[in-house]
Amino acid sequence: MHVQKYWQQKISELQAELKHETSQQLSSELFRKIQWMQETKMAVVISQEQNA
């Protein structure tokens, strides 16, 4: 699934950014964002076309 590919890519980018971050506040924010993204579950909903 394309979305999951890019989601994982973004997580990797944030993790690389976190390794080089020197600000404690920004490090904490990045860590929380990465953690949230890793815990998020995704599903695809396909419905019939409306107004058909």
N, C-alpha and C positions, 0 to 999 in steps of 0.2 A: 504494500500500500504506500502510495507516494507521500501522504501526510506523515506517516510514521517515520519514513526515511528522513524527511526534513526536520521533524521533531527531534530525532536522535542527533542529527547533525547540529542543531542549535544547542542541545545539551552539551555536546562535545566542545562547541565554541565557548560556551559559558564556563565550562570547567577549565579550559585553557586560560581564559581571562582571569578566573579566580586564582590560578596559580601565580599570576604576575601582579595581582592587586596588592597594594601596600596599605590602603585605607581600611581600617577595621570595619567601619560602617558599610562601605561598599562591598567588602568581603562577605559580611553578614547578609546583605541583600542578595548578592549573587548566590550564596549558599542556599538561602530560602527559595529562591526562584528555581534553582536546579532541583532541589528536593521536591518542590511542587510539581515540576514537569515530569520527574521520574515516577511520582505517585499517581499522576493523572492517567486514567483509563479512557480509551477511545472506542467508539463504535460508529459504524456507518448505518444510517437509516435511509432506506430507499422506499419511496412511496410512489403510488400511482400519480400520473400527471393530473394536475387539477384543471378544471374547466375543459375537460376533453369531451 
